[in-house]
Amino acid sequence: MSSRELMIWLWRGYLRHYIPLLGVAVALMLIEGGTVGALSYMMQPMFDEVFVAGNSDALFWVAFAFLIIFTFRGMASVGQKVILSKISQTSAAHLRKDMLARMIRQDPAFHQVNPPGFLIQRIQGDVSALNSIWQAVITGAGRDLTQLVAVLGVAVSVDWRWTLIMLIGLPMLLIPIAAIQRYVRKKASIARDMGASLSTRLDEIFHGMVPIKLNSLESYQTERFADQTNVFVRAEIRASFGTASITGMIDLMAGLGVMGVVLYGGSEIIGGEKTVGQFMTFFTAIGLSFDPMRRLAAISGVWQAAAAALERIKELMDTPILLTSPDNPVAKPEGLPQVQLDNVTLHYGDAAVLRDLSLVAEAGKTTALVGASGAGKSTIFNLLTRLIDPQQGAVKVGDVTVSDLALEDLRDLFSVVTQEALLFDETLLENILLGRTDVSDERLQEVLKAAHVADFLPNLTQGLDTPVGPRGSALSGGQRQRVVIARALLRDTPVLLLDEATSALDAQSEKVVQQALDKLTGGRTTLVIAHRLSTIRNADKIIVMERGKVADQGTHDELLARGGIYADLYRLQFQDGKTLVDPVGVAAQVPAITQDATIQPSWWRRISRKVFG
């Protein structure tokens, strides 16, 4: 995308909102730039009238004129810098907010392709780089350009031939500068990509600190980070070299011009055609033109670095949001809804996850989903909450297709408790309320007691105001699960989704959490994913899934009596000699499994296929 198109996008989206303030800032820049021309202009009367002619009456007025010029310059400089700082910081905050709002609404597939470190770099690093650049561009267009025009005007008024000699080398720089600009943009693009990779690497390191330590990977991870850092540093240095080369060529051109003016103008002064005051005015003007000229030349290189960042920002902002609310959403169902999937097919690329799947979870009852990993159980939860949409079939809650509901209304129907139990790095209270302000103290205490959070609350030094640490690391696994259950109780939704909610807990924690879950599931339509079959023995219905389809369904006792996949899975978990021991103490009379796989190889192959796919 061209620099012009990127700048137009930035202007229309953000900078145009600040036109009045920009107008004031540019006016102050014009004043500041004009004062530089005035300073160079005052050189001639100071030298010719005061120093050479010895006119003492002009001394005060010349000195007073310098005071006025510097006063106006100082006031204009402070004013435009403060205004530009306000505009740049406010517009950057606006852009970051818009980026986060858009990224947070993207579907999970987007976040699988764009890791957290990459997005953090886009929102933080790229916006910061862009923020400083556009301020430099506006400053250059306002103050520096005005200053350059003013001092060159003074130089031309002294002698247009001297000015032409001074600038004669400028056209020769156009082709090299254009080549350097392309070079800078390429290297800046590499640096931006490597910056995102470094952010991703750091994010993975800090989130994986425990396995890094347990596997003694400190040196390995440090070296990998160092290698990526070296690539980043080289790209940054090369981009800086390109930007600096542009200003270096301006200095070379200026040196040649000054040499020519000294040779040509010096002879005129010696011959009496020009005065010393005229020469000092000209060289003061030319001297004062070097800095704005170098800054304006550097802007072209710096803008190429900014364009690399802006290109990536625009690319992310232009990524379409695939999962949105319908234009005319229907009302969400009232009461306890049943959950239903009708002939649902879902593919991730070429991999089929669900194949013409149909199932019903009856209203107010508990339905369990069991099966090997990869059978599609968690995918069903994602379909119900519209984290993904199927390619075929219908997903319904209370006879309403989920895609016909507003996303907010749909997700207000569900509470989800997973084995991960991720918490935010906030206080315990904030992790339960999640921004809600309509919860009474009585309701909060009721939820804390029902979720068994009140059991460990006295052990926390600050009670509900205790920070839980990154991802809840200051709490145990069982405590984190109880906090998540408290959230779900507070939401009080008609449908509950439980995904391996106790699988990662020890026996004591599991017992407490299970008690809280029993209270949570009461009076709700509940779907449970479980590998630990003892936790779903009393489910109203158990649906056995295999390769994205329903292989069997029924109650615990019915499935055991029929044999098949569920009975095989149950044997694997609860066999004891030749008798299958029921986890609640009742022996199920089913055929025993021989421990020696060589005796019954057909059984071993059958179980392996069904459990591991």
ABEGO torsion letter per residue (X at the ends): XBAAAAAAAAAAAAAAAAAAAAAAAAAAAAAAAAAAAAAAAAAAAAAAAAAAAGBAAAAAAAAAAAAAAAAAAAAAAAAAAAAAAAAAAAAAAAAAAAAAAAAAABBAAAAAABBAAAAAAAAAAAAAAAAAAAAAAAAAABAAAAAAAAAAAAAAAABAAAAAAAAAAAAAAAAAAAAAAAAAAAAAAAAAAAAAAAAAAAAAAAAAAAAAAAAGAAAAAAAAAAAAAAAAAAAAAAAAAAAAAAAAAAAAAAAAAAAAAAAAAAAAAAAGABBAAAAAAAAAAAAAAAAAAAAAAAAAAAAAAAAAAAAAAAAAAABBBABBBBABBBBBBBEBBBBBBBGBBBBBEABBABBGBBBBBBBGBBBBBBEBBGAGAAAAAAAAAGABBBABEBBBBGGBBAAABBAAAAAAABBBBBAAGBBBBBBAAAAAAGGBAABBAAAAAAAAAAAGAAAAAAABAAEAABBAEBGGAABBAAAAAAAAAAAAAAAGBABBBBBGAAAABBAAAAAAAAAAAAAAABGBBBBBBBABAAAAAABABBBBBBGGBBABBEBAAAAAAAEEAAAAAAAAAABBEABBBBAAGBBBBBBBBBABAAABAAAAAAAAAAAAX
